[in-house]
Amino acid sequence: MKQKHSLLRNNGFQTFATSILCIILGLIVGYIALLIIEPSGAWNAIINVMKNFFKYPSAAARMKYFGSTLAKTAPLIFCSLSVLFAYKVGLFNIGAAGQYCLGMGVAIYMAICLQCPWYLCLICGILAGALSGALCGVLKAYCNVNVVISGIMLNWISLYGMNMLLKPAMDPAGKDTYRLVSKAKQAILPTLGLDKLFSNNQYVTIAIPLAIIVAIVVWIVLDKTKLGYELKATGNNPNAAKYCGMKENQNIILTMILSGGLAAMGGALYYLSDIEQWNVNASAVPAMGFNGIAAAFLGGLNPVGSIFSSYFITHITVGGGNVDLSHYCAQIADFISAVIIYLCGFVLFFKTLINNHLRKSEERFTAKERAAVKAADVKPEGGNK
């Protein structure tokens, strides 16, 4: 019985199984919504959402659009890492969206207005997000201000602050900033030949391997180092950590600095890839920061798991543009993602159900063993009745 349940009791397996369950349930709910809107094309629509770049008959076209999906996955990985890093330390960094804005805004300003090289733009963008995270950390550590409150406020401050900063970088022909390829070629991220692997897709840059490397580094820091242990101990029980000599306030601030820097790095890398331009009249905080929350929880709050969950969310989001727009809207993929995000909140609930079932099953098995021993009148070893 123990061998039978050993796999089910494994925390990693439970996280993987419950995440798959959330995905399946989300797709089922999305399919039901499609049936309600237009039953005749529902099956083809859900298939097209899942196909994404696989819909193209040419291998070259599939590789090209696969590269674009990966390019859009990279910033989501950074945002998910930002959220899970803070969450592991008992903090909920809902300000990742604002930090993402800061990384984007400062990087674009440095590139177009100051004509700085890509690495300097990236470093300054990261520092801007880290500074925002530090402010949340200081308010939490010394003023006991909830990081959710300060993070939400800074989201809007960051958004409108970056809009004002980027006005000089706006293309007069539209509402977006200039394309880097036209005004700041020196700031475009190098591809290191990766673009050739994806049918010369110029948006496939070092951002993709960097995202994977950083995810692995975050995993090592959290699970394999003394610093990671102290940070998690501070989050689990601040009083106990303080009693053991750990620097509670410094750990909170350091966590938010690293968390803010990760989100900002995602924003900077994405826009330095020149895959998209920023609308300086934007009135909504980018969804990337909030999607990072979904990717973090769907990945089981594991840095490596966040790579796969981020790709899946990006895959179906991009695939939403493949539905028949005469019957459905492209936002159906966002709806499916939202359902999956909602169900991610029940991951712990599902895991609790599994553990309760295993416990009751083992209790029944133990009761049967005791009944068999009593029936056979077996004496306990080392004693008499």
N, C-alpha and C positions, 0 to 999 in steps of 0.2 A: 504493500500500500504506500509506504514511504517513497519507494522508487517511482511508483506510478505518479505520485503527486509532486515529486521533486522539481520537475520542469514547470508545473503550474505555480509553484511557490516562488520561482525565480522572479525577482522584481523586474529584470529587463524583459523577460518573456511576457509578463503581465502588461507592462507598458506597451510593448509592441502589439500584443493582441488587442488591447483596448483601443489603441490608436487606429488599427485596421477596422475595428468595429465602428468607430466614429466615422471613418471615411465611407464605409459601406452604407451606414444609416443615412449619412448626408447625401449620398448619391441617390438613394431610394427616395428620400424626401424631394430632392430636386427633380427626379423623374415624375413623381406624382404632381408636382407643380406644372411641369411641362404638359402632362396629360390634361390637366384642368384648363390650361391656356389653349392648346390645340392638340387633340389626341392623335391625329393622323401623322404628325411629324415628330412626336415625342421621342420615340426610340432613336431615330436618326440624329436628333438634336443632342441627346445625352452621349451618344457614341462620338459625335463630332467634338463635343467638349473634351472628352477623354483622349481623342486622337491627337489634337493639336497639330504639330508639324508632320505627323505620320500621314496626314491626308494628302500630302503632295506626292505625285507619282514619281518624280525625279529624285534620285538619291542626293544629288547636289543641292536641290531645293530643301530637302529634308534636313540636311546637315546645316545649311545656312540658317534656317529658322530654329533649329535646335540650338545653335549658337546664340541666337537672340534670346531664347528662353533662358539659357544659362546666364547670359548677361543681366537679365532682369531678376534672376534668382540671387545673384551675389549680394546686392544690398539688403535683401530680405534675410539672408543668413546673418548678416551683421546686426540687423535689428533684433532678430530672435536671440542672438548671443547676448546682446545688451540686456534684454528683458530677463533671460534665464540667469545671467551672472548676478544681477541684483536680487532676483527671487531666491537664489540659493543662499543669500546672506540675509534673507528675511525682509527684503525691500521690494516694492512693486514700482518699477521704473516706467510709469505711464508717460513720462516726459521724453521717451525715446523719439517720438515724432518730432518734437521741437529740436532735439539734439541732431536729428537727421537733417532738419531744415538748416541749422547752423553750419553743419559740415558742408552741405550743398552750397549755401549762400557765400560763405567765406571762400570756398574753393573757386567758385565761378568768378567772384570779384577779383581775387588774386590773379586768376588766369586772364580775364578780359581787360580789366581796368589797370592792373599793374604788370601785366605780361610776364608773370612768374612761371618757372618751369613746373611740370606736373608734380614733382616730389615736394616742392615747397608749398604748392597749393594744397596737397594732401595733408601735409603736416599741420598747416595752419587750420585747416578744416577740422582735423581731429582735436586740436587744442581748444578750438571754440566749443565743441561739444563737451569736452572734458571739463571746461570751465563752467558750463551750464550744470553739468552733473555735480560738480564740486559745490555749487551754490545750494542745490537741493540737499546735498549731504551735510553742509554746515548748518542749514536751517533745521535739519532733523537732529543733528548731534547736539547742538547748543541751544536751540529754541524749541525743540520737540514739535516742529512743524511736520505734519505727515507728508511724505514724499509724493503721495498721490496729488495732494492739493497744490503743492509748490510745482510739481511737474506739469499739471494741467495749465496753471497760470503761465508758466514759462513757454508752453507750447505756442500760445497765441502771441506772446511777446516776441518769441523767436520768429514766427511766421511774418508778422508785420514789420519787424525789424529788418529781416532779410529782403522783404519787398522794397523797402525804402533804400536799402544799401545797393540793390541791384538795378535801380532806375537808370543809372548811367550806362549799364550794360545792356539795356533793352534795345532791340532792333526796332527802329522807327516804322518799319513796314508791318509790324504786328505787336502782340502783347508779350511775346517771349523774349528771352535774352538771345544775344547773337549765338550762332553756332560756333563752337570752338574751332572747327575746321576752317572757318572764314576769318576769324579774328585772333585766334590764339592756338595755332597748331602746336606750339611748344608745350602746351598744357595737356594735350591729349595723352592718355595713358599708353605706354608701349604695349605691343601685342606679343613680342618675343616669338613671332612665328605662329602663334596660336590661331590667328585669323585664317591661315592657309589650311588648317585642319578642318575648318568649317566653311569651306567654299568662299574664301576671301571675305568673310564677314568682319568688317572693320571694328565692330562693337565687341568682339571677343578679345578682351585685353587681360592684363595681369590681375584684374579684379577677381576673376573666377578662381585661379589657384590661390590667391591671397585669402579669399574667404574660407577655403578648405583648410589652409595652414593655420589661420587664426582660430578656427573652430577646434582644431587639434590642440593648439597651445592653451586655449581656455580650458579644455578638458584636463590637460596635464596640470595646470595651475590649481584648478578646483579639487581634483581628486588625488594628486600625487605630490603635492608640496605642503610645506608647513604653513605658508601664507594662506593657501586655500583652506586648510583645516581651521586656522584661526578665524578666517572670514566667516566660514559656515558656523563655527561655534558661537561667534558673536550674534549671528542671526538666529540660531536656535535658542539660545539662552544668554542674553546680554549680561545678566547679573552673575551667572556662573562664570562666563568668560572674563568679566571684570575681576572676580574673586581669584581667578587663576593667573592674574597678571596681564591679561591681554588688554590692548588699548582699544576700548570699545568705540570711542568717538572717532579716532583716527581710522579705524577699520571701516566705519560707516562712510566716512568721507572718501576714503580710497576706493571703496566699492563703487560709489556713484561717479567718481572720476573715470574709472575704467569703463563703467557701463555707458556713460555719456560719450566717451571717446569711441567706443565700438559703434554706436548708432551713427555718430557723425562720420566715421570712416566709411560706412555704407553709403551715406548721402554723397560724400565727396567722390568716392570711386565711381558711383553710378553716373554722375553728371560730367565727370572728367573723361568718361568713355564716349561722350558726345552722342549718346543714344537718344537723349531727350533734352529739351530746353525748358527752363523754368518760366512760368507765367508770373510776371511781376505784379499782376492784379489778383493773384490767387487769394481767395477768402476762406479756404478750407485747409486744415492741416493735412499734409500728405498721409494717405492711408498706409503707407509702407511701415510707419512706426507702430501702428495699431495691429497690422497684419503680423508684425513680429511677435506679438503676444500669442497669436494663434499658432504660429510656427513653433514657438518655444514649447507650448503645452502639448501640441500634437506630436512633437518630437520627444515627449516624455521628460522635458527639462534636462535633456542630455545634449551636450554640444555637438556630438557626432550625429545624433538623431535629428537635430535641427537642420542639418544639411539636406537630409532626405525630405523632411516635412516642408521645408522652404521650397524645394524644387516642386513638390507635388502641388502646393498651393499656387505657385506661379504657372505650372503646367495647365491646370484647369482654368485659371483666370485668363491666360492667353487663349486657350482653346474656346473660351466663351464667344470669341469673335467669329467662330466657324459656324454658328447656328444660323438657321434660315431667318434672316432679319425681317422678312415679310410677315412672319408669324410670332417670332420671339425677339426679345432684346438681348444684346450682348451681355447685359448685366446678370443673366441667368447664372453664369459661372460665379459671379460675386455672391449671388444668393446661395448657391451650393456651398461656397467657401464659408459663408456666414453661418450656415446650419452646422457645418463641421466644427467651426469655431465654438458655437454654442454647445455642441455635444462634448467638446474637449473639457468643458467644465465638469462633466460627469465621469471623467477618467478615474478619478479617485473613488467615486461611487461604485463604478464597475469593478475596480480592483478590490474594494471592500466586499462586494458580493461574492467574488471569486474566493477570497480568503475565508469568508463565513461558511461558504459551501464546503471548502476543504476541511475546515475545523469540525463541522458537524459530521462529515463523512468519516473522519478519523475517530471521532467520539463514538459513532455507531460501531465502527470496526473494533475499537477497544472494548466496548460493552459486550460484543459477541465473543471476543477472546476470553473475557472474564467469565462469561457464562459457560464457555466450553471447559475452562479450568475447574470451575466449581462442579460441573457435571461429572468430570473425570476424577474429582476429589484429589487433585494434585496438591501435595504439601509444599509450602514455600521452602526454598533452599535455606539451610543453616538454622532450622528451628523446628519445633513441634507444634501441633495444634493445641 
